[in-house]
Amino acid sequence: MPVDDWQFWVVTAIGLVAAVWLIRLVLPKKKKGTRASLTVGGEPVGKATNTSGRSS
């Protein structure tokens, strides 16, 4: 390999950038989930005023 040649390093850098770009296209992206609040009987958990266990 001609490691002393500047053109070798330019083509290598372009190849690495292209490889990273292709890998990012192929691999699935992480999806951010939608946060949902937990409710029991229509009341948010932790803020329920009815402590008898029955909903009104």
Residue pairs with C-beta under 8 A, 6 or more apart in sequence:
1 8
2 8
3 9
37 44
37 45
38 44
38 45
39 45
40 48
41 48
41 50
41 55
42 55
43 49
43 50
43 55
50 56
